[in-house]
């Protein structure tokens, strides 16, 4: 593509420009999350919930109140914490056998099953 001034913008340059802009945006979002402390808050919350859930007595129900954006759920053999639907989750490997998670409005309800 050649314009009146003789400037040529080829596909390689266009692809490179889009790639650089995407990298800058991703790094900016990552730095923003690190600076605001969102990543650290998710890590601390996951570890605290894991400790509370695993150390509770069988038959215990724990209710945690938090922002509507926070999502705490059981995932595989661990715990997942997100700061919203589009946020990347923080996974904490935690032994959560016989522990069920549910959510109602601003609350996460954790129920530990009865001992067999």
Buried (B, 14 or more C-beta within 10 A) or exposed (E): EEEEEEEEEEEEEEEEEEEEEEEEEEEEEEEEBEEEEBBEBBEEBBBEBBEBBBEBEEEBEBEBEBEEEBBBEBBEEBBBBBBEEEBEBBBBEBEBEEBEBEBEEEEBEBBBEEEE
